[in-house]
């Protein structure tokens, strides 16, 4: 990608974003796939109908308010451990509620995953995310593939927005084409839910960022090697979403290394009174 002049990166980035937006019901999947392969991410506006979106939000609200807090603390992260209402992240939703399993394995989700991955897609996780008003912390720049520990790096993350999201309340930003440059060096962070971040993050990365915006029902999809991050939430509004992670069928995880990482992470979080 041609380096963007630091004089007006916001204007250039907004134009770039507009050119990238794809409509699920109108655009040829071939174009969507080409955009994904080129940039490492795509946006599908109005992925859910108004009726389905209402159903998803209602079921999510009920699950978070009634069931989430009773799950193991390794699965549910709180922004403030002293406040049970401050749920910021929940893992493996489909294991705890049939509604979420049906959504994650629905034809529309799986077919899109398989088209973008270029092969059979295997569901690996479904998560709830909330960046709470005024206290929701910044998501550090990272690549999901660092956590996945797979070869080949053929995986995607889908991010289904449950409300308005922009730079002010912590919507994601991407670096176009970064998925083609391999895995960057990562280092430990103190951010709950995002324990690793790119260690050589620099001004050139910042200039290349494309700030995304989303409305409820929009779907953002990115490659496992696409560099992304998000601001803290300095607004009065939540930034809620559901995340789906799919590996291509031929992606193999280093199970030994992954289990060691997870065990060390959980012990560290408990020791530091984070979960």
C-alpha positions as CSV (number, residue, x, y, z in Angstrom):
1,X,0.0,0.0,0.0
2,X,1.3,3.5,-0.9
3,X,2.3,5.3,2.2
4,X,-0.3,7.9,3.2
5,X,0.9,11.4,3.9
6,X,0.7,12.3,7.5
7,X,-0.8,15.7,6.5
8,X,-4.4,14.4,6.2
9,X,-4.5,10.6,7.0
10,X,-8.1,10.8,8.4
11,X,-9.5,12.1,5.1
12,X,-7.6,9.5,3.1
13,X,-8.6,6.7,5.4
14,X,-12.3,7.7,5.3
15,X,-12.3,7.6,1.5
16,X,-10.5,4.3,1.6
17,X,-13.1,2.9,3.9
18,X,-16.0,4.1,1.8
19,X,-14.6,2.3,-1.2
20,X,-14.3,-0.9,0.7
21,X,-17.8,-1.2,2.1
22,X,-19.7,-4.2,0.6
23,X,-23.4,-5.0,0.7
24,X,-24.1,-8.7,1.5
25,X,-27.2,-8.9,-0.7
26,X,-25.9,-7.1,-3.7
27,X,-22.2,-7.5,-4.3
28,X,-20.7,-10.5,-6.1
29,X,-19.0,-12.8,-3.6
30,X,-16.0,-12.9,-6.0
31,X,-15.5,-9.1,-5.3
32,X,-15.9,-9.6,-1.6
33,X,-13.3,-12.3,-1.7
34,X,-10.9,-10.2,-3.8
35,X,-11.2,-7.3,-1.4
36,X,-10.5,-9.6,1.6
37,X,-7.5,-11.2,-0.1
38,X,-6.1,-7.7,-0.9
39,X,-6.8,-5.9,2.3
40,X,-7.1,-8.5,4.9
41,X,-10.6,-7.4,6.0
42,X,-14.1,-6.6,4.6
43,X,-17.3,-5.0,5.9
44,X,-20.7,-6.4,5.2
45,X,-23.4,-3.8,6.0
46,X,-26.8,-5.0,7.3
47,X,-25.6,-8.6,7.6
48,X,-28.6,-9.3,9.8
49,X,-32.2,-8.4,9.1
50,X,-33.9,-6.1,11.6
51,X,-36.0,-9.0,12.9
52,X,-32.9,-11.2,13.4
53,X,-30.9,-8.4,14.9
54,X,-33.6,-7.8,17.5
55,X,-33.6,-11.5,18.3
56,X,-29.9,-11.6,18.7
57,X,-29.8,-8.5,21.0
58,X,-32.6,-9.8,23.2
59,X,-31.0,-13.2,23.6
60,X,-27.6,-11.6,24.3
61,X,-29.0,-9.2,26.9
62,X,-30.8,-12.1,28.7
63,X,-27.7,-14.3,28.7
64,X,-25.4,-11.5,30.0
65,X,-27.7,-10.4,32.7
66,X,-28.9,-13.9,33.9
67,X,-26.2,-16.5,33.1
68,X,-22.8,-15.0,32.3
69,X,-21.8,-14.1,35.8
70,X,-22.2,-17.7,37.0
71,X,-19.7,-19.1,34.5
72,X,-16.1,-19.9,35.5
73,X,-14.0,-16.8,35.8
74,X,-11.6,-18.1,33.2
75,X,-14.5,-17.7,30.7
76,X,-16.0,-14.4,31.9
77,X,-13.9,-11.2,32.1
78,X,-15.1,-8.2,34.1
79,X,-13.8,-4.7,33.4
80,X,-14.0,-4.1,37.1
81,X,-13.7,-7.3,39.1
82,X,-15.7,-5.8,42.0
83,X,-18.7,-5.0,39.7
84,X,-20.6,-8.0,38.4
85,X,-22.4,-5.8,35.9
86,X,-19.1,-4.9,34.2
87,X,-18.9,-7.9,31.8
88,X,-16.5,-7.1,29.1
89,X,-15.8,-10.5,27.5
90,X,-17.3,-14.0,27.5
91,X,-15.8,-17.0,25.8
92,X,-17.4,-20.0,24.1
93,X,-20.9,-18.7,24.0
94,X,-22.2,-21.7,22.0
95,X,-21.3,-24.1,24.8
96,X,-23.6,-22.4,27.2
97,X,-26.7,-21.4,25.1
98,X,-28.2,-23.2,22.1
99,X,-29.3,-19.9,20.5
100,X,-25.6,-18.9,20.1
101,X,-24.7,-22.3,18.7
102,X,-27.4,-22.0,16.1
103,X,-26.3,-18.5,15.2
104,X,-22.6,-19.5,14.9
105,X,-23.3,-22.5,12.8
106,X,-26.0,-20.8,10.6
107,X,-25.7,-21.1,6.9
108,X,-25.1,-17.4,6.3
109,X,-22.2,-17.3,8.8
110,X,-20.5,-20.5,7.8
111,X,-20.9,-19.9,4.0
112,X,-19.3,-16.5,4.3
113,X,-16.4,-17.9,6.4
114,X,-15.8,-20.7,3.9
115,X,-15.9,-18.3,0.9
116,X,-13.3,-16.0,2.5
117,X,-11.1,-18.8,3.7
118,X,-11.3,-20.7,0.5
119,X,-12.1,-24.0,2.1
120,X,-14.1,-25.7,4.8
121,X,-14.4,-23.6,7.9
122,X,-14.3,-25.0,11.5
123,X,-15.8,-23.0,14.3
124,X,-13.3,-22.4,17.1
125,X,-14.8,-19.7,19.3
126,X,-17.7,-17.4,19.7
127,X,-17.3,-14.5,22.1
128,X,-19.2,-11.6,23.6
129,X,-17.4,-8.2,23.7
130,X,-18.4,-5.0,25.5
131,X,-16.3,-1.9,25.8
132,X,-18.1,-0.1,28.6
133,X,-18.7,3.7,28.7
134,X,-15.8,5.7,30.0
135,X,-14.0,2.7,31.6
136,X,-13.6,0.4,28.5
137,X,-9.9,0.2,27.9
138,X,-7.9,0.4,24.7
139,X,-7.4,-2.8,22.7
140,X,-3.7,-2.9,21.9
141,X,-2.4,-3.5,18.3
142,X,-2.2,-7.2,17.7
143,X,-2.7,-10.0,15.3
144,X,-5.1,-12.8,16.3
145,X,-2.8,-15.3,14.7
146,X,-0.3,-14.8,17.5
147,X,-2.9,-16.3,20.0
148,X,-4.1,-19.0,17.6
149,X,-0.7,-20.7,17.2
150,X,-1.7,-22.4,13.9
151,X,-0.1,-23.4,10.7
152,X,-1.0,-22.4,8.0
153,X,-2.3,-19.1,9.3
154,X,-5.7,-19.5,7.6
155,X,-8.3,-18.2,10.0
156,X,-10.8,-15.4,10.3
157,X,-12.5,-13.4,13.0
158,X,-16.0,-12.1,12.4
159,X,-17.1,-9.1,14.5
160,X,-20.9,-8.6,14.5
161,X,-21.8,-5.1,15.9
162,X,-24.7,-4.9,18.3
163,X,-24.9,-1.1,18.2
164,X,-23.2,2.0,16.9
165,X,-19.4,1.9,16.9
166,X,-16.9,4.5,16.0
167,X,-13.5,5.8,17.1
168,X,-15.0,7.5,20.2
169,X,-16.5,4.4,21.7
170,X,-13.7,2.0,20.6
171,X,-14.5,0.7,17.1
172,X,-11.7,-1.4,15.5
173,X,-9.1,0.0,13.1
174,X,-7.2,-2.0,10.6
175,X,-3.9,-1.8,8.7
176,X,-4.8,-2.8,5.1
177,X,-2.5,-5.5,3.6
178,X,-0.8,-6.2,6.9
179,X,-1.9,-9.9,6.6
180,X,0.5,-10.4,3.8
181,X,3.6,-9.5,5.8
182,X,3.6,-12.3,8.3
183,X,3.5,-12.4,12.1
184,X,5.0,-9.4,13.9
185,X,6.8,-9.7,17.2
186,X,4.4,-9.5,20.2
187,X,5.0,-8.8,23.9
188,X,3.1,-9.0,27.1
189,X,0.5,-6.4,28.0
190,X,-1.6,-5.6,31.1
191,X,-4.8,-5.5,29.1
192,X,-7.4,-8.0,30.2
193,X,-8.5,-10.2,27.3
194,X,-5.6,-9.1,25.1
195,X,-2.5,-10.3,26.8
196,X,-0.2,-9.7,23.8
197,X,0.5,-6.7,21.6
198,X,2.8,-5.8,18.8
199,X,6.1,-4.8,20.4
200,X,7.5,-2.6,17.6
201,X,4.3,-0.5,16.9
202,X,5.3,2.8,15.4
203,X,4.3,6.0,13.7
204,X,4.3,4.4,10.3
205,X,1.7,1.9,11.5
206,X,-0.5,4.7,12.9
207,X,-0.5,6.6,9.6
208,X,-1.7,3.5,7.7
209,X,-4.6,2.7,10.0
210,X,-8.2,2.7,8.7
211,X,-10.7,3.6,11.4
212,X,-13.9,1.6,11.0
213,X,-17.4,2.6,11.9
214,X,-20.4,0.2,12.3
215,X,-24.1,0.1,13.0
216,X,-26.0,-2.7,14.7
217,X,-26.2,-5.6,12.3
218,X,-23.0,-4.8,10.4
219,X,-20.4,-7.5,10.1
220,X,-16.6,-6.9,10.0
221,X,-14.3,-9.8,9.0
222,X,-10.6,-9.9,9.2
223,X,-7.8,-12.4,8.6
224,X,-5.8,-13.9,11.4
225,X,-2.7,-11.9,10.4
226,X,-4.4,-8.5,9.9
227,X,-3.1,-6.0,12.4
228,X,-5.9,-4.2,14.3
229,X,-6.5,-2.3,17.5
230,X,-9.2,-0.2,19.1
231,X,-9.4,3.0,21.2
232,X,-10.7,3.1,24.8
233,X,-14.3,4.0,25.1
234,X,-14.4,7.7,26.1
235,X,-18.1,8.1,25.2
236,X,-21.4,7.5,27.2
237,X,-22.3,4.5,25.0
238,X,-21.5,0.9,25.1
239,X,-19.6,-0.8,22.2
240,X,-21.0,-4.3,22.1
241,X,-20.4,-7.1,19.6
242,X,-20.3,-10.8,19.0
243,X,-17.2,-12.4,17.7
244,X,-16.9,-15.6,15.7
245,X,-13.5,-17.4,15.0
246,X,-13.1,-19.9,12.2
247,X,-10.1,-21.8,11.2
248,X,-9.7,-23.3,7.7
249,X,-9.9,-27.1,8.0
250,X,-6.2,-27.6,7.2
251,X,-5.0,-25.2,10.0
252,X,-3.3,-27.1,12.8
253,X,-2.7,-25.7,16.2
254,X,0.4,-26.4,18.3
255,X,-1.7,-27.8,21.1
256,X,1.2,-28.2,23.6
257,X,2.3,-24.5,23.2
258,X,-1.3,-23.3,23.3
259,X,-2.1,-25.1,26.5
260,X,1.1,-23.9,28.2
261,X,0.2,-20.3,27.1
262,X,-3.4,-20.6,28.4
263,X,-2.4,-22.1,31.8
264,X,0.3,-19.4,32.3
265,X,-2.2,-16.7,31.3
266,X,-4.9,-17.9,33.7
267,X,-2.4,-18.2,36.6
268,X,-1.1,-14.7,35.9
269,X,-4.6,-13.2,35.8
270,X,-5.6,-14.9,39.0
271,X,-2.4,-13.8,40.7
272,X,-3.0,-10.2,39.7
273,X,-6.6,-10.3,40.8
274,X,-7.8,-9.7,37.2
275,X,-10.3,-12.6,37.1
